[in-house]
Amino acid sequence: MLKSFLNKIIKEDGFLLETSDKKTYTIGNPVKEKPVKLKLHNKSIEYKLALFSDYYFGKGFVDGEITIEQGDLSEILDIALKNIGRKDISEFSKIINKIRGTWRYLTSFNTRRSSRAAVEHHYEIGSVDFYKTFIDNKHFQYSTGYHPRKDMTLEDSQEAMINHMIKKLDIKDNDKILDCGSGFGGLACAIAEKTGARVDGITLSKVQLDFSQKLAREKKLDNLCQFRIEDYRDTEETYTKVVSKGMLEHVTKKRYHGYFRQIYKMLEPKGKALIHTIGSIDKPRDPQAWITTFIFPSGYTPSASELMPAIESASLVLQDWEVLSGIHYSSTIRNWKIRFIKNKEKILKMYDEAFYRLWLFYLSSCESAFRWTDMCNFQILLNKDSNTSERTRDYMYTPKKVCY
């Protein structure tokens, strides 16, 4: 059953499949002389993969029911997702995802307590030392870099993304900025350092708060950068500019209208906001089962059609909507994955083998998903006043001096 199922999907390239009875089958049309081999170690995982591989492939890999030989996990995932593309794996998987997605929507309310719990699930798994094993060591960005060239290093791509965002918001030294969902503080510190603007960062993570404050002190920017634990719904100050990078994915669909109303409320009369989020180039669909179970409990990647009504109802003015193709994030995650694998021994001193395999699957699957499926990044530039919009986009790309 599994062999037939896979051969219906895999037409370009291929791999070897070794089942639990030690029989080996050729799936698709392998290009390599010695193709990568997918080994299944019990009968149960064979049935599970045929029924709901969206969930059970990742779980099986983490649990050791699936191993890879003559290649690596990324090779298998690239072959699979290159063939699946933007389609559903099967009608059965589509139905299961629809049931899960509907139940999740009905039972998820994204309260302040549940938002904090979701943050703790992912960001407070230990110290920041874990994240430092793979993210860039200059700005500590746990989000996509900007890759206008193929040969960019991780540090260069994150520097380029920060500069791209600063230019879009046209940040000046007299601006008062809110970094909404400020992560490890690197973006806020870079904005302050490069422009002289004052930046407030809000997060729900104590681990991120402590690191951000330490980073600002080390860079001697604590006179410009202030960080605090705060839910964005409780922010009462107003700002000339708001930047939110990698937070909207965790707001949940039910909260989009409230989120953009709050963005409007936090802006001064002529204020601007730049919302950076993972998105989908397709119509709305249900969240991926494995990643929302094990990595991001409240995560969801919106389609443009889900965001625009909320933006309009909040009376915000859309100035610019850039779609960054998936290659930007895929390239970033590839660099993370290389560093993650290189630091395996260090990571295993902090956590066990199952944790390592969980995160290896997370990074590898996201790298392939951004390369081959509907995944992308949106950068949405919003104004509070329609009369503050620039006439053209030229100001974003006209060279100007940026401090380093």
C-alpha positions in Angstrom: 0.0 0.0 0.0 2.8 2.5 0.9 4.8 1.7 -2.1 1.9 2.4 -4.4 1.0 5.5 -2.5 4.5 6.9 -2.8 4.9 6.0 -6.5 1.7 8.0 -7.3 3.4 11.1 -5.8 7.1 10.8 -6.7 7.6 11.3 -10.4 10.7 13.5 -10.5 13.8 12.0 -9.0 13.3 9.3 -6.3 14.7 7.2 -3.5 14.9 3.7 -2.1 12.3 2.4 0.4 13.3 -0.4 2.8 10.3 -1.8 4.7 10.3 -3.5 8.0 10.5 -6.9 6.4 13.9 -5.9 4.9 12.5 -5.6 1.3 13.8 -2.7 -0.8 11.7 -0.9 -3.4 12.6 1.9 -5.8 10.3 4.9 -5.5 10.0 7.2 -8.5 13.0 7.6 -10.8 16.2 8.2 -8.7 18.8 10.4 -10.3 21.7 9.3 -8.1 23.6 6.2 -8.9 23.4 5.3 -5.2 20.0 6.8 -4.1 19.1 7.9 -0.6 17.4 5.2 1.3 14.4 5.6 3.6 14.3 2.8 6.2 11.1 1.9 8.1 11.6 -0.2 11.3 8.2 -1.5 12.0 4.9 -2.3 10.2 2.9 0.3 12.1 4.8 3.2 10.7 4.2 1.9 7.1 0.4 2.1 7.6 0.7 5.5 9.4 2.7 7.0 6.5 0.2 5.8 4.0 -2.7 7.3 6.0 -1.4 10.6 7.3 2.3 11.2 6.4 1.9 15.0 7.1 2.1 14.1 10.8 3.7 10.6 11.0 6.8 11.1 8.9 8.1 13.7 11.3 6.9 11.8 14.4 8.4 8.6 13.0 11.8 10.2 12.4 11.9 11.7 15.9 10.9 8.4 17.5 13.5 6.4 15.6 10.9 4.4 13.6 12.4 6.0 10.4 16.1 6.4 9.6 17.9 7.6 6.5 20.9 6.0 4.8 23.0 6.9 1.8 22.0 10.5 2.2 20.3 12.8 4.7 16.9 13.9 5.8 16.9 17.1 3.6 17.5 15.0 0.5 14.3 12.9 1.2 12.3 16.0 2.1 13.5 17.9 -1.0 12.5 15.0 -3.3 9.1 14.6 -1.6 8.2 18.3 -1.5 9.5 19.0 -5.0 6.9 16.5 -6.2 4.1 17.5 -3.9 4.6 21.2 -4.4 1.6 23.3 -3.5 -0.8 20.3 -3.6 -2.2 18.2 -0.8 -0.5 14.8 -0.3 -3.8 13.0 -0.6 -7.5 13.5 -0.2 -7.4 11.6 3.1 -4.7 13.9 4.4 -6.7 16.9 3.3 -9.8 15.7 5.2 -7.8 15.0 8.3 -6.1 18.4 8.2 -9.5 20.1 7.6 -10.9 18.3 10.7 -7.9 19.2 12.8 -7.9 22.8 11.5 -11.6 23.3 12.2 -11.3 21.9 15.8 -8.2 24.0 16.4 -10.0 27.1 15.3 -13.0 26.5 17.4 -11.1 25.7 20.6 -8.2 28.2 20.3 -8.9 31.6 21.8 -5.3 33.1 22.1 -5.9 34.6 25.5 -3.1 36.3 27.3 -2.4 33.1 29.3 -2.4 30.8 26.3 -0.1 33.3 24.4 2.4 33.2 27.2 2.1 29.3 27.3 2.8 29.1 23.6 5.9 31.4 24.0 7.2 29.2 26.9 6.7 26.1 24.8 9.1 27.3 22.1 11.3 30.0 23.5 11.8 29.0 27.1 13.1 25.4 26.5 16.3 26.4 28.2 18.8 29.2 28.0 19.6 31.4 25.0 22.7 29.3 24.5 20.6 26.8 22.6 19.5 29.3 20.0 23.1 30.7 19.7 24.2 27.3 18.4 22.5 28.1 15.0 21.2 31.7 14.7 23.5 34.6 13.5 26.0 35.8 16.1 25.7 39.5 15.3 22.0 40.4 15.5 20.6 37.1 17.0 17.7 37.1 14.5 15.4 34.1 14.7 13.7 35.0 11.5 14.5 35.2 7.8 17.4 37.0 6.4 17.3 38.9 3.1 19.2 37.2 0.2 19.4 39.4 -2.9 22.5 37.4 -3.7 23.1 33.6 -3.6 26.5 33.8 -1.9 25.5 35.7 1.3 26.5 34.5 4.7 24.0 34.2 7.5 25.3 37.4 9.2 25.3 39.3 5.9 21.7 38.3 5.1 20.4 39.4 8.5 22.3 42.7 8.2 20.7 43.2 4.8 17.2 42.4 6.2 17.6 44.9 9.0 18.7 47.6 6.6 15.9 46.8 4.2 13.3 47.2 7.1 14.9 50.5 8.3 14.7 52.0 4.8 11.1 50.9 4.4 10.1 52.6 7.6 12.3 55.6 6.8 13.5 55.6 10.4 15.2 58.8 11.7 16.9 59.7 14.9 13.8 61.6 16.3 11.6 58.5 15.9 10.1 56.6 18.8 9.9 52.9 17.7 8.0 49.9 19.1 9.4 46.5 18.3 6.3 44.4 18.9 7.5 40.9 19.6 11.1 41.9 20.0 12.7 38.4 20.2 16.3 38.4 21.4 16.6 42.2 21.0 18.9 42.3 18.0 16.6 44.2 15.7 15.8 46.8 18.3 19.5 47.3 19.1 20.4 47.5 15.4 17.8 50.1 14.7 19.0 52.2 17.6 22.6 51.8 16.7 22.1 52.6 13.0 19.6 55.5 13.3 19.8 56.9 16.8 16.1 56.4 17.3 14.7 55.3 20.6 13.3 51.8 20.6 11.0 49.9 23.0 10.8 46.2 22.7 8.1 44.0 24.1 8.1 40.2 24.5 6.4 37.5 26.5 9.6 35.5 27.1 11.7 36.0 30.2 14.6 34.3 28.4 14.4 36.8 25.6 13.9 39.8 27.9 17.0 38.9 29.9 19.2 38.4 26.8 17.8 41.6 25.2 18.6 43.8 28.2 22.1 42.3 28.4 22.7 42.9 24.7 21.7 46.5 25.0 24.0 47.0 28.0 26.9 45.4 26.2 26.4 47.6 23.1 26.0 50.6 25.3 22.5 51.2 23.9 20.5 50.9 27.1 19.9 54.7 26.9 18.0 54.1 23.6 16.7 50.6 23.9 14.3 49.5 26.7 12.7 46.1 26.9 9.8 44.8 28.9 7.5 41.8 29.4 4.2 42.9 27.9 1.3 41.6 25.8 0.8 43.8 22.8 -2.9 44.1 23.7 -1.9 45.9 26.9 0.4 48.5 25.3 -0.8 52.0 25.9 2.0 54.2 24.7 2.0 55.6 21.1 4.9 55.5 18.7 5.9 57.2 15.4 6.8 53.7 14.0 5.9 50.2 14.9 7.8 47.1 13.6 6.6 43.6 14.2 8.8 40.8 12.8 7.8 37.2 13.2 4.9 37.7 15.6 1.8 37.8 13.5 2.2 34.0 12.8 1.3 33.4 16.5 -1.6 35.8 16.8 -4.2 33.2 15.4 -6.9 33.9 12.9 -9.5 34.9 15.4 -7.3 37.8 16.6 -6.3 39.4 13.2 -8.9 42.2 13.5 -7.9 43.0 17.1 -4.2 42.9 16.2 -4.5 45.5 13.5 -6.8 47.6 15.6 -4.1 47.6 18.3 -1.5 48.5 15.7 -3.6 51.5 14.7 -4.1 52.5 18.4 -0.3 52.3 19.1 0.6 54.6 16.2 0.8 58.4 16.5 -1.4 60.4 14.0 1.2 60.2 11.2 2.7 56.9 12.2 3.8 53.9 10.1 4.0 50.2 10.8 5.9 47.4 9.1 4.5 44.0 9.7 6.8 41.1 8.7 5.2 37.6 8.8 5.5 34.2 7.2 2.7 33.9 4.7 1.2 31.7 2.1 0.9 32.6 -1.6 -2.1 30.3 -1.9 -5.7 30.6 -0.7 -6.2 29.9 3.1 -5.6 26.3 4.2 -5.3 24.4 7.4 -2.1 24.4 9.4 0.5 21.6 9.0 -0.2 18.9 11.6 3.3 18.0 12.8 4.7 21.5 13.3 1.6 22.8 15.2 1.8 19.8 17.5 5.5 19.8 18.4 6.9 23.2 17.5 4.4 26.1 17.3 1.2 25.3 19.1 -0.5 28.5 18.1 1.3 28.9 14.7 -0.5 29.7 11.5 0.7 31.2 8.2 -1.9 33.5 6.8 -2.9 34.1 3.2 -3.2 37.7 2.0 -7.0 37.4 1.7 -7.1 36.7 5.5 -5.2 39.8 6.5 -6.5 42.5 4.2 -10.1 42.6 5.6 -8.6 43.1 9.1 -6.3 45.8 7.9 -9.2 47.7 6.2 -11.5 47.4 9.2 -8.8 48.9 11.4 -8.7 52.0 9.2 -5.0 51.4 8.4 -3.8 52.5 4.9 -1.8 50.0 2.9 1.2 51.6 1.4 3.2 48.6 0.3 3.0 44.8 0.4 6.2 43.0 -0.6 6.1 39.2 -1.1 9.6 37.8 -0.4 9.8 34.4 -2.1 10.5 31.3 -0.1 14.1 31.2 -1.2 15.0 33.9 1.3 13.8 31.9 4.3 14.9 28.6 2.8 18.5 29.9 2.5 18.4 31.3 6.0 17.2 28.0 7.5 19.8 26.1 5.5 22.5 28.1 7.2 20.8 27.5 10.6 20.7 23.8 9.9 24.3 23.6 8.9 25.3 25.3 12.2 22.9 23.2 14.2 24.4 19.9 12.8 27.9 21.2 13.4 27.0 21.9 17.0 25.3 18.5 17.6 27.7 17.5 20.5 27.1 20.8 22.2 23.4 20.5 21.9 23.4 16.9 23.2 25.0 18.1 26.4 21.9 20.3 26.9 19.2 18.0 25.6 18.7 14.3 24.5 18.9 12.7 21.1 15.1 12.9 20.6 15.2 16.6 21.1 18.0 16.9 18.6 16.1 14.9 16.0 12.9 16.9 16.7 14.7 20.2 15.9 16.7 18.6 13.0 13.3 17.6 11.4 11.9 21.0 12.1 14.7 22.9 10.4 15.1 20.5 7.5 11.3 20.4 6.8 11.0 24.1 6.9 14.0 24.6 4.6 12.3 22.4 2.0 8.8 23.8 2.5 10.0 27.3 1.9 11.8 26.2 -1.2 9.1 24.0 -2.8 5.7 24.9 -1.4 3.4 27.9 -0.8 5.5 29.4 2.0 6.8 33.0 1.7 7.2 36.1 3.7 5.0 39.2 3.6 6.2 42.7 4.5 3.2 44.9 4.9 3.8 48.6 5.2 0.9 50.5 6.8 0.1 54.2 7.5 -2.3 55.6 9.9 -2.9 58.7 7.7 -3.4 58.3 4.0 -1.6 61.6 3.4 1.7 60.3 4.7 2.2 57.7 1.9 5.2 58.2 -0.3 4.6 58.8 -3.9 6.8 55.9 -5.1 8.9 53.1 -3.7 12.1 54.9 -4.8 13.0 56.0 -1.3 13.3 52.3 -0.2 16.0 51.6 -2.8 17.8 54.9 -3.2 21.3 54.5 -1.6 21.8 56.4 1.5 24.3 56.2 4.3 23.5 53.6 6.9 25.7 53.4 10.0 27.3 50.1 11.0 
